[in-house]
Amino acid sequence: MSEVAQQKDRFWIYVGITVFVIVAGILLIKQSENEKFAPIKQQVAEELAQMNVRVLN
């Protein structure tokens, strides 16, 4: 009977660890994507600033 209780406890520990690893992996991938596209975002922002010129008559 005690073996079954220990297996249930370990099962939820394994589930928790697995969920944590998956979430951490997703966050790391998202962070690397943000770092990878940062120069492109900066370039787009600069282009928008250059295009935001008002024409005065």
Residue pairs with C-beta under 8 A, 6 or more apart in sequence:
none
